[in-house]
Every structure is written in C-alpha cells, then in structure tokens.
Amino acid sequence: LLLTTINSHALAPAVLPRVRYQPERDFVPIALMGLTPNLLITGASQSTRSVRELVALCKTQPGRVTFGSAGAGTAQHFALELFKLQAGVDALHVPYRGSGPLPTDLIGGQVQCSFETMTAPTPHVKAGRAIALAQTRSRRVKAYPDVPTMQEQGFPGFETFNWYGVSGPARLPAGLVQKKNKDIQAVLALPDVRERFDSFGVEDGGGPPERFAELQHSEIAKWAKVARQANVRVDG
C-alpha cells in the first residue's frame, strides 16, 4: 500500500517530464483519508494584513515580493502560481528543501509570505509570530474558524488543498480494495482519530474508492492546466 498525496499523484506528473509512472494507470485508489487547506501566511513584522493588501503590494513591487515554498513543484508552489494567475501579479518564488526552515525564515523576514501547509505554521500563528491572511479551501475548517478563505476575499473559485489517501497496485483485486476501504473508514471514524485530524485541519475523508478516484482525476487535470498556464517545469 502507498500513502498517496497531491505531490505524488497530481503535481509530479504535471511538472516532471520524465516521471516513470502514471497515477491512474499504475495505481488503484483505495480510500481518501482527508483534505487540508494551505494557509497564506506572512511574518508578524510585515505590514500586510489582508489578501487585498498583499495583491496591492505585489502590484506596486512586481517580481519583488517573496513567497517561500517547500520546493519547486510542491503544493505550496502551485498555490502561489494559481494566486499569481488569478490576481494578475508577479511575485518571486523562493523554493526551500522542505518546509523545515521556511517558517523560521518567514518569521525572521527573509521571505515575506508563503502558502504553507496548515500543520507547519500553526504553532507560529497561535503564538503571534506569523499571521494567517487566508485559508485556501472553499470553506473554513474547524481548526481555523476565524481565518477567511481566499474565496471570501475576492478570489471566486480559488481552492487548493493537500490531500492524502491510500492506494494500491493497479491489479489489486476489487474485493481486497473494498475490504481495505472499509477498514480505513472504520479507523477514520474513531473519536480520537477524528479529534486529532480536526486539530490539524484534516477533514472530509472517507467514502468509497470511487470518490477518491474522482478527486484524483480532477486534481490531475486541474494542476496540469496550471502548470501549462504558468509554465511550471522541474528538472528531474
């Protein structure tokens, strides 16, 4: 079994010309575990306090406002590219090798903003060292009820999220797929698991394998289009 993510099964095929697998040919979706939004964050020392102010800053300083990400071709990078396309702005992408050092540099002012995964910056947001300007799902999650979505701030249709699921090899027998799906859904329904997932902003998991397959199919098409429009390519 494989823990399947947006990075492995939607973004990598969109930006890696020599990727040696095809997600929908070589894997069978078993169960969706959940979706989490990104947080559009900035350091507390920065002056921007809304998406509108950030757009205005990007327009007055084209190509100079810095956005950190966990690396080229990651979910954070693609969220930035979608923002640039919809806002009609230019900004400077600063790729890191993973999310570890990014929050520290953002707090210190080395980079100004990031569409970061929800889990990494949450301690800094709660402590006031970073400011959450927006969350990127179409509706607010329980973990951040007071942070408005991008759609609420003038970006209709803007939605990015990280997703996690379990997949198997393409020839996995259908009966085994159904059994594993039921087992995973039973775990997702446990109160302590649900409580922990809610605290991380992981919501809307579960459902039959077909639901996970439909999500994956739509995400592959969506991000391939963004990659073409933004001319995103990663060597490798």
N, C-alpha and C positions, 0 to 999 in steps of 0.2 A: 504494500500500500504506500501511497505517496501523499504527503501534505501538499496540496495544490494551492497556489496563490496567484494573485493577479500578475505578479512579476514573472512567474514561470510559464503561465498558460495564456497570457494575453499580451503582455508588454514585450517579453523577449522575442516572440515570433515577429513582432512588429518592427523591431529595430536591429535584430541580429540577422544579417543576410545569410549566414552560414549555419544557422541553428539546425541541428540534426534530428529534430523530432517535430511532429505536427500534433498539437494537443488533441484535436478532435479525431484524428486517425489512430493515434498510438495509445490513447488512454480512455478509460470509461469513467465518467463521473459517478461517484457513489453517494456522497452526501455533502451538502453545504453546511459548514459549521457556523458561519456568521459573516457579517459585514461591519466594517468600522470606517468612519469618515476620517479624512485628514483634518487637521487644524491649521488654518492660516495664522501663523504666529509672528510676532515681532518682539524685539527686546524692549524691556520697560524703559530704556533710555531713549528709544526712538519717539518721534513726535506723532506718528500716525496712530490714530485710534479707531479707524473705520476703513472698510474697503474703499469707500468713495475717496477718502483722503489718500489712500495708497495709490489708487488709479491716478489721481491728480499729481502725485509726486512722480510717478513713472512717466507721465506726460511732460512734466517740466524738466525731468532729468532722463531723457531716453537712453537706454542702454547702460545706465549707471546704478540703478537701484539693484542691490544684490539679493538673490534668492538662493539659499543653500538647499542641497538635497542629499540623499544617501548615495547618490551616484547617477551617472548618465543612464537614462533608460529606465529608471525606477519610477514607482508610483508618484513620488514627490515631484520628480522632474516632469512627468506627464501632466500632473495637476498644474504646474507652472505654465506649461505650453498651452494648455486649454485656457487658462486665465489670460495669457497674452493674446491668444486668438480672439477671445470674446471681448476683452477690454480694448483691443486695438492698441496695445502698448508694447514697448520693447523693454526688456529687463535683462540683467546679467545673471546667467545660471552659474552657480559655484558648486560643482559636484564634490562630495566627500567620499571617502571609502567607508560607507556605512553611516548609521545615524549617531554613533557614539559621541564623537567630538562636536557635532553640529550644534546641539543646544548650548554648550559652553561658549562656543564662538558667537552664537547669536546673542546670548546674554552680555558678552563682552563687547559687542558692537562690530566684530569682524565681518559679519554678514547681517543684513538688515531684516530679512524675512525668510519664511520657509512654509511650504505646505507639508508639514511634518505629520507622520503617523500619530495617532492620538496618544498612544501609551508613552512615547519618549518624552514629550514636553510637559505632560500633565503635572509632575511634581513641581516644575518651574512655574507653570501657570498658577497652581494653587498657592505657591509661595510669593507670587507677585513679581518674580524675576522676568517673566515673559508674559506677553499679552496675547490672548486669543481674539483675533479680529473676526473670525468666521469659522464655521464648520462646513464640510463640503457634501454632506448627503442632502437629499431633498427635504428632510425634516430633522428637527433637533433630536439628539439622542439623550437618553436618561442621564448619562454622566455629565452632560453639559447643557442643562435646560435653559441657561441664561445667555448662551452664545448663539447669535443669529446665524442662519445659513447664508451661503452665497446667494441663493435664490431670493431670500428675503432682502438682500442688499443690492438688488438691481441686476442680477445675473440669471434671468429665467432659463431653465434647462441646464444650468451648471450643476453637475453632480459627479463627484469622484469618490471612490471608496476602495479600501483594501478589502479583499475577500479571501476566505480561507475555506478549504474543503478537503475531502478525502477522495482520491481517485485510485484506480487500479489499472492493470494492463488491459489493453483493448479486448483481449479474448477471455476476460474473466467471465465465468458462467453467470447468466442472468439471475439464477436463483441465489447465488452467493452475493451478488450485488444487492439484491433485496434484503437478504439477511443482515449484511453489514450495515445497510442503511437503517434498518430498524434498531440495531444495536447502538448505533451512533445517536439516533434520535432519543433513545432511552437515556443515554448519558446527558445529552443536552437538556433534558427535562428535569434533571436532578436539581433541587433547590440551591445547593451550594455552588454548583456549576453555573447556574443561571445568575446567581448573585455576583459571582466573580466576573463573568462575562459582561454583565451590565456595568460594573465598575470600570471596565476597560473600553466601554462603548461598543462592544461586540453584540450586535442584535440581528434578529431576523434569520437565524439559522434554521436548519431542519427542512422538512419537506421531502418529496420523493426525488429519486435520482434525476428525473426529467427536469425538475425545477433547476437543479444545479447545472444541467446541460444547457438549458435555455439561457441562463445567466452568462455562462462561459461563452456561448456562441455570440451573444450580443456584445460582450466586452471585447472579444477578439475583433469584431467588425468596428466597434467604436474607436478603439485605440489605434488600429491600423490606419483609419482615416485621419486621426490627429497626427500620427507620425508622418503621413504624406503631406498634410497641410503645413505642418511646422518644420518639415524637412529634418526630422529627428533620425539620426543613424548612430549606431555604436559599433566600433570595430570589434571583431571577435568572431 
